[in-house]
Amino acid sequence: APAQKKASHGAHPSAREREMLLPFLCSRDKRPPGKMVRQAASRGDLRRVMFWLGKGANIDSKGDDGYTALIEVCDTGHLKVAEYLVTEAKADIEVRDNLGDTALAWAAYNGHLEIVAMLVNKGGANVESVNHKGRTALGWAARRGFMSVFRYLIEKAGARVEDTFRRDAKRGAWVLRDRYSTTNLDMRINMYLEEYLRAETEMRMTAVGRDLEIVWMLHPIIAAAMDHC
């Protein structure tokens, strides 16, 4: 019917139609493939990412800011695309942008816990990597108040607290060790670090006590051995 035809005229193409049109549309785009794969990754468009990589785009190509496709997707938070880039496309996980931040730092900065975990577990990301001002992924998570990412990096990924934080006696609070301007951390972060320090101190005291007990138990044996020398 004419009314039905009019209603369907100009309708958005279906997913299948878009997939069929993709090679044609992309072939008419004259922008550099590296730029296109970064843009597709940023938007979470896995089909376009795969298309441009299939056309020879360099997975680790950088934009003017030093961002790669992996850094772009760790910024915007598209897990499936990030996982594809790491596990299938073999993107370099330790590439840094112009400020020295890695994909892990960007995922932590934006609170993308699932991507952080994927980068660590499947990509083997270096959790101790620092940018040009000395900030780690753990530092970014703390500064931005993303508690789940902060705890994951310490409890699951093994990030060292002492490399990122120090206790400021004058403030009576924890601060970051990096060279950014000093700012107060989220109260939850401070409470966690206080508990962490207390637990670490108790563990060390327990270890010292255990060592002294062993020495005391061995003392008669050592003394007897010395008498025979």
Secondary structure as GFF3:
##gff-version 3
##sequence-region A 1 229
A	DSSP	alpha_helix	2	8	.	.	.	ID=ss1
A	DSSP	alpha_helix	15	27	.	.	.	ID=ss2
A	DSSP	alpha_helix	33	43	.	.	.	ID=ss3
A	DSSP	alpha_helix	46	54	.	.	.	ID=ss4
A	DSSP	alpha_helix	69	76	.	.	.	ID=ss5
A	DSSP	alpha_helix	79	87	.	.	.	ID=ss6
A	DSSP	alpha_helix	103	109	.	.	.	ID=ss7
A	DSSP	alpha_helix	113	121	.	.	.	ID=ss8
A	DSSP	alpha_helix	137	144	.	.	.	ID=ss9
A	DSSP	alpha_helix	147	155	.	.	.	ID=ss10
A	DSSP	alpha_helix	161	164	.	.	.	ID=ss11
A	DSSP	beta_strand	165	168	.	.	.	ID=ss12
A	DSSP	beta_strand	173	176	.	.	.	ID=ss13
A	DSSP	alpha_helix	187	227	.	.	.	ID=ss14
###
